[in-house]
Amino acid sequence: MAHLRRLVDVRTGDEFDQPVPFGLVYPVCTADGSAPPSQRGRTWEHLEASDRELRQVS
């Protein structure tokens, strides 16, 4: 299966990108299309601890 890099938070609608498999996840935009407050990459563990529930966009 190919790496799907586009992700969305099912709770907020915020969009994320994971350019490298198993690498950091970067915020792309908020649900309303505005820029995220931070564009720093995060680990999956950090996002889960922050109550994010990310799913791949097909």
C-alpha positions, 0 to 999 in steps of 0.5 A: 500500500502506498503512503497516504500523506493527507490527514484530517482530524475527525473532531475538528476538521483540521488538515495535516500532512505527513510527507515521510512514512513514520515521520513527523506530521505537519499542520496544513490548515484549520477547518475554516481554511486559515493558517494553523497557529504553528507549522511545527511538525509533531509526532503521532504520540504528541498528536494523540496526547493532544486529543487529535484523532487523525484519519487518512483522506482518500 
